[in-house]
Structures are given as structure tokens and as C-alpha cells.
Amino acid sequence: MRKNERLALDEIVESLNEIHNNLEKEKDCSLNSEEYLFDYYLSDLVEVVDDEMIKLKKIIHRLSELSKK
């Protein structure tokens, strides 16, 4: 594997770990919230998930490009 490909894969792994951590943090905040705040955290969670899905789509596209090489 070439150095550039290895660096690209390392960046992808780092991005995936970041997404995982963001989702885990939001899930924990939502689950640990008081009942009256649950709706607020739920809407916040949906927004975070939407943002992370966009990031995942970009990462999947990058992986597809790398796999074609």
C-alpha cells in the first residue's frame, strides 16, 4: 500500500472514531436526562445523527474511491 493511501485510510479511521464518539456522547446525554428534558435531548440527538450521517456518506464515498485504485 502506498504512503498516500495509508494516510487516507488513517484519516478515514480517525473520522469514523470521531463519529462514533459523537454519537455515543449524545446517546448518553439523552439517556441520562431528566424526563422533562427528554424531548429537548431527543431533538438534539436527531440533529447530531443527521450531521453524522452526512459525514458517514462522505467517508463511504472516499472509501469507494480508494477501493477502485
N, C-alpha and C positions, 0 to 999 in steps of 0.2 A: 504494500500500500504506500502510495506516495505521501510525502510530508503534508502537502496541502489537503489531501483527502483526510488524513488523520486529524489535522486541525479542525476541519469542517465537522467531522464526526464528534470530536471532543466538544465543540460548540453546541452541537445538537443535543448531546447527553446533558450538558450543563443547562440548556434551555428546558429540557424535559424535567430535570430535577427541580428547577425553579417553579415550573408549572405545578408539579406535584406538591411542593411545599406550600405554594399559594392556596391551592385547593384544600389541603389539609388544615391550614390555619383558618380559613373561612369556615370550614365544616365544624371545627372545634368551637369557634366563636358562636356559631348558630346553635349548636347543641348545648352550649353552656349558658346561653342567655336566659333571662327571666321570661316567663311565659308572655308577659305583656310586651316584651321587646321582640318576641319571636318573629312576628310579621316583618318588622324592620330588618332583622338579620336575614330573613329568608329572601327578601327582595335584594338585599346586598349580595347574598350568596349567588343569586341568579345572575346578577350583573358581573360578578367575578367569573363565574363559569362561562358566560358568554365571551368575556375578554380572553380567557384562557383557551377557549375553543378556537378563536381566531389565531392565537399563537400556535396551537397544535396544527392547524391547517397549513400554516407557513412551514412548520418543521416537516410535516409529511411531504410537502412539495419539495423541500430541499433533499430529503432522503430519496425521493423518487429520482431526482436529477442525479444524485450520487450513484444510485444503483444502475443507472443507464451507462455509466462510464466504463 
